Amino acid sequence: MDYIQEVLFKMSKEVSFNNRDRFIQLGIAIAALRKLRGFSQEKLAEKAGVSRSLISSIEAPGIAIGFSLEVFFNIADALQVDPAELINATLFPEQFKTK
């Protein structure tokens, strides 16, 4: 995704107040699992086929950024986790550390 597409993508994905905390929690879970896997933001972005700046925006604490299911599935695949487990993640059990 080039910069212009990414800016337009971000602008079109405003998060409703009701979902704000969900997106923030998801970003925190993605960041935590990325670190457990030993990936930099650059490495996760490469594996997921997105830009590093998008990963940074998703993981930014206190900021809710909406993103597509395709991006979400690509991130889950790159982190080697079932998307449903990533959605429900609050604490990561030992099984995530060993993948």
N, C-alpha and C positions, 0 to 999 in steps of 0.2 A: 504494500500500500504506500503510495507516495504521500508527501506532506499535505498537499491540497486535498486529496481524497480523505486523508485521516482527519483533517480539520473539519471537513464537511460531515464525515461520519460522526465525529464527536458532537457537532452541533445538532445533528438530527436525532441523537439518542439521549434526550433529556430524561432524567430519572424523576419519577413522581415522588412526592414527599413520603408516601406510603412504602416505597421500595428503597428509599435512600439507605437505611441501615442495612438492608440485605446486600446491596452492592458493596457497601463498605466492608461488611463481614466477609463477603466473598473475596474481595481484594486482599484482605488480611490473610485469609486461608491460602490463597494462591502464593502470596509472598512467603508465608511460613513453610509451605511445602517445597517451594522453589529452593529455599535455603537448606532445607533438610536434604534435598537432592544434590546440593552442592553446585547449583546452576547460578550463574550471573543473570542479570536481566537480559543481557545481550544473547546469552546462550538459550534461554527460554524463548526469547523472541524469534531466534533463528529456527529452533525446533518447531515452534507454533506457526511460523510463516507470517509473523506480524512485526511491526517495528518495535524497537526498544522503548521508544517514547510512549507507545500505547501500553506496554507492560508497566512502565513507570506510572502512568496515569491510573491504571486499574489498581495498582498496589498502593497508591498514595493514601496515607492515613487521613481520614476525615473528609475525603473527596469521593463523591459517588459519580462514577462514569458508567453510562450504559454501554453495553457492547453486545454484538450479535451472538446467537447460539453457535454459529459456525466458529467464531473466535473462541468462545468458551470451550467447545468440543476440542478444538485444536490445542488449547492450553492444557486441558485435561489429558489428552493423548501425550503431549510432550512431557507432562509430569508423571505419566504412567499411573494414572488413577482413574477409576470409573467416574464419569461426570456426576452421577448421583451421590457418590461418596464425597466429592468435592463440594457439592451444594450443601450437604448436611454436616460438613466438617466444622467442628469447634476445637476439638483436640485431636491430634493425630496419633492413632495407636501405633504400636510397634511395627505392624505390617507395612506401613507407609515408608518407614525408615529403611527397610531392607530391599525394596524394589529397585 
